[in-house]
């Protein structure tokens, strides 16, 4: 189709007319699909809040030189704003048709976030081993997100916090290998749009039950070690006592 548009043909006007006639229905279909995916995530227990979206190659927010365009919440109160309430999510989705959504981690779920190459290898190994894998999302900028149950606030919390794997929005660049999004962090939830026509999409949808993160961690860290090669300084390893 794009090649036809690049040439001045006698049928170009008819094709353009046909596309203009299709756009309202396609837009409605896309909006309905987006809303259904957001509600499915909420039904799975993932608390959602509106996020920024691309404005060309920039961010929809008014921050000059936004460091994370289309990847951050629109409200500073995103942690308390995040909800699984269907009616509220429907209102947000319909009133903000371009908005991305984030899901706040550390409430119901955590996210283990890997470079795409390492994540693809890990996912293949986990599935081949018969290990239960929950929802998995892929980002167009090269990450694979494994959604798991949250580790919450265990009785032995002092042995878990702080942890080198913990990743918060302000520390993303410090964790080029494996990132563990828990309390105080968030990730984009599919479907989401990134600058440059990149997207965030489900590889395995939210209908899959959330697994215990520790059942995945050994395979994920091993895959990251393979990805990082000899440069072990780039790799965050197992949780340790702070």
C-alpha positions as CSV (number, residue, x, y, z in Angstrom):
1,X,0.0,0.0,0.0
2,X,2.8,2.5,0.9
3,X,4.4,2.0,-2.6
4,X,1.1,2.9,-4.2
5,X,1.0,6.1,-2.2
6,X,4.5,6.9,-3.4
7,X,3.4,7.1,-7.0
8,X,1.0,9.4,-8.6
9,X,-1.5,7.0,-10.0
10,X,-5.0,7.5,-11.4
11,X,-6.4,5.4,-8.5
12,X,-4.7,7.4,-5.8
13,X,-7.7,9.6,-5.2
14,X,-10.0,6.6,-4.9
15,X,-7.7,4.9,-2.4
16,X,-7.4,8.1,-0.4
17,X,-11.2,8.4,-0.3
18,X,-11.5,4.8,0.8
19,X,-9.0,5.4,3.6
20,X,-10.8,8.5,4.8
21,X,-14.0,6.5,4.9
22,X,-12.3,3.7,6.9
23,X,-10.6,5.9,9.5
24,X,-13.5,6.6,11.8
25,X,-14.3,2.9,12.1
26,X,-10.7,1.9,12.5
27,X,-10.2,4.6,15.1
28,X,-13.2,3.2,17.0
29,X,-11.9,-0.3,16.7
30,X,-8.5,0.7,18.0
31,X,-10.0,2.7,20.9
32,X,-12.2,-0.3,21.8
33,X,-9.2,-2.7,21.7
34,X,-7.1,-0.3,23.8
35,X,-9.8,0.0,26.4
36,X,-10.4,-3.8,26.5
37,X,-6.7,-4.4,27.0
38,X,-6.5,-1.8,29.8
39,X,-9.6,-3.3,31.5
40,X,-8.1,-6.8,31.2
41,X,-4.9,-5.6,33.0
42,X,-7.1,-4.0,35.7
43,X,-9.1,-7.2,36.1
44,X,-5.8,-9.1,36.6
45,X,-5.1,-6.8,39.6
46,X,-2.7,-4.3,38.0
47,X,-3.4,-0.8,39.3
48,X,-3.3,1.7,36.5
49,X,-2.9,5.5,36.1
50,X,-2.7,7.8,33.0
51,X,0.7,8.5,31.5
52,X,2.1,10.9,28.9
53,X,2.1,10.0,25.2
54,X,4.2,10.9,22.2
55,X,3.7,14.3,20.5
56,X,5.7,13.7,17.4
57,X,9.2,12.8,18.6
58,X,8.6,14.7,21.9
59,X,6.5,14.1,25.0
60,X,3.0,15.4,25.5
61,X,4.0,16.9,28.9
62,X,5.1,20.5,29.1
63,X,8.6,19.7,30.4
64,X,11.3,21.0,28.1
65,X,13.6,18.2,27.1
66,X,11.6,15.5,29.0
67,X,14.2,12.8,29.8
68,X,11.5,10.0,29.5
69,X,9.1,11.0,26.8
70,X,5.8,9.2,26.9
71,X,7.1,6.9,29.6
72,X,6.0,8.7,32.8
73,X,2.7,9.4,34.7
74,X,0.9,12.6,34.2
75,X,0.3,13.1,37.9
76,X,2.8,13.4,40.7
77,X,0.2,11.5,42.8
78,X,0.3,8.4,40.5
79,X,0.9,6.0,43.4
80,X,-2.4,7.0,45.2
81,X,-4.2,7.6,41.9
82,X,-3.4,4.1,40.6
83,X,-6.5,1.9,40.6
84,X,-8.2,-1.2,39.2
85,X,-11.6,0.4,39.2
86,X,-13.2,-0.3,35.8
87,X,-15.4,2.8,35.7
88,X,-12.5,5.1,36.5
89,X,-10.2,3.4,33.9
90,X,-13.0,3.7,31.3
91,X,-13.4,7.4,32.0
92,X,-9.6,8.0,31.7
93,X,-9.4,6.0,28.5
94,X,-12.3,7.8,26.9
95,X,-11.4,11.3,28.0
96,X,-7.7,10.8,27.2
97,X,-7.8,8.8,24.0
98,X,-4.0,9.2,23.3
99,X,-2.8,8.6,26.8
100,X,-0.5,5.8,27.7
101,X,-1.0,4.1,31.1
102,X,1.4,3.0,33.8
103,X,1.0,0.3,36.3
104,X,2.3,1.0,39.8
105,X,4.5,-1.9,41.1
106,X,5.0,-3.1,44.6
107,X,1.3,-3.1,45.4
108,X,0.0,-6.3,43.8
109,X,2.8,-7.1,41.4
110,X,6.4,-6.5,40.6
111,X,8.1,-6.4,37.2
112,X,11.5,-8.0,36.3
113,X,12.8,-5.9,33.4
114,X,15.5,-7.3,31.1
115,X,17.2,-6.3,27.9
116,X,15.2,-7.9,25.0
117,X,17.8,-10.3,23.8
118,X,18.4,-11.7,27.3
119,X,14.6,-11.7,28.0
120,X,13.8,-13.7,24.8
121,X,16.4,-16.3,25.8
122,X,15.1,-16.5,29.3
123,X,11.5,-16.8,28.3
124,X,12.3,-19.6,25.9
125,X,14.2,-21.5,28.6
126,X,11.4,-21.0,31.2
127,X,8.7,-22.2,28.9
128,X,10.8,-25.2,27.8
129,X,11.4,-26.1,31.5
130,X,7.7,-26.0,32.3
131,X,8.1,-23.2,34.7
132,X,5.0,-21.1,35.2
133,X,5.5,-17.7,33.5
134,X,3.0,-14.9,34.0
135,X,2.3,-11.9,31.8
136,X,5.2,-10.7,29.7
137,X,5.4,-7.4,27.7
138,X,7.9,-6.2,25.1
139,X,8.9,-2.6,24.7
140,X,9.9,-1.1,21.3
141,X,13.0,0.3,22.9
142,X,14.4,-3.1,23.6
143,X,13.2,-4.4,27.0
144,X,11.2,-7.5,28.0
145,X,9.0,-7.1,31.2
146,X,8.1,-10.2,33.3
147,X,5.1,-9.5,35.6
148,X,5.2,-11.4,38.9
149,X,3.6,-11.3,42.3
150,X,5.1,-8.6,44.5
151,X,7.5,-9.6,47.3
152,X,5.5,-7.1,49.4
153,X,6.7,-6.5,52.9
154,X,8.0,-9.8,54.1
155,X,8.7,-10.4,57.8
156,X,12.4,-10.6,57.0
157,X,12.3,-7.3,55.2
158,X,15.6,-6.2,56.5
159,X,17.2,-9.0,54.5
160,X,15.5,-7.8,51.3
161,X,15.9,-4.0,51.4
162,X,17.8,-2.3,49.9
163,X,18.5,-4.6,47.0
164,X,20.8,-4.0,44.1
165,X,18.1,-5.1,41.7
166,X,15.5,-2.5,42.9
167,X,14.7,0.0,40.2
168,X,12.9,3.2,40.6
169,X,12.1,5.7,37.9
170,X,15.0,8.0,38.8
171,X,17.5,5.1,38.8
172,X,16.6,3.5,35.4
173,X,19.9,4.4,33.8
174,X,21.9,2.8,36.6
175,X,20.4,-0.6,35.8
176,X,21.3,-1.5,32.2
177,X,20.9,-5.2,33.0
178,X,18.2,-6.7,35.1
179,X,15.8,-4.2,36.8
180,X,13.4,-5.2,39.6
181,X,10.5,-2.8,39.7
182,X,8.9,-2.9,43.2
183,X,7.7,-0.3,45.7
184,X,7.9,3.2,44.3
185,X,8.3,2.2,40.7
186,X,6.1,1.7,37.6
187,X,6.2,0.4,34.1
188,X,4.1,1.2,31.0
189,X,1.3,-1.3,30.6
190,X,0.3,-2.4,27.0
191,X,-1.0,-1.0,24.8
192,X,1.3,2.0,24.8
193,X,2.9,4.2,22.2
194,X,6.5,5.5,22.3
195,X,8.2,8.2,20.2
196,X,9.2,7.1,16.8
197,X,6.2,4.8,16.2
198,X,7.5,2.3,18.8
199,X,5.0,0.4,21.0
200,X,4.7,-1.6,24.2
201,X,2.7,-4.8,23.6
202,X,1.8,-8.0,25.4
203,X,3.9,-11.1,24.5
204,X,1.8,-13.1,27.1
205,X,-1.3,-11.4,28.2
206,X,-2.6,-10.5,31.7
207,X,-4.8,-13.6,31.7
208,X,-1.7,-15.6,32.8
209,X,-1.5,-15.8,36.7
210,X,1.3,-13.9,38.3
211,X,4.2,-16.2,39.4
212,X,6.4,-15.9,42.4
213,X,9.4,-13.8,41.2
214,X,11.9,-16.2,42.8
215,X,10.8,-19.0,40.5
216,X,12.0,-16.9,37.5
217,X,15.0,-15.1,39.0
218,X,17.8,-17.7,38.5
219,X,17.0,-18.1,34.8
220,X,16.6,-14.3,34.3
221,X,19.9,-13.5,36.0
222,X,21.7,-16.2,34.0
223,X,20.3,-14.9,30.8
224,X,21.5,-11.4,31.7
225,X,25.0,-12.8,32.5
226,X,25.2,-14.3,29.1
227,X,24.0,-11.0,27.5
228,X,26.5,-9.0,29.5
229,X,29.3,-11.4,28.7
230,X,32.5,-10.7,30.6
231,X,31.4,-7.2,31.6
232,X,30.0,-8.3,35.0
233,X,30.1,-4.7,36.3
234,X,26.9,-4.1,34.2
235,X,25.0,-7.0,35.8
236,X,22.9,-6.7,38.9
237,X,23.1,-10.1,40.5
238,X,21.0,-11.8,43.3
239,X,19.3,-9.9,46.1
240,X,21.6,-9.5,49.1
241,X,21.4,-8.1,52.5
242,X,21.9,-4.3,52.6
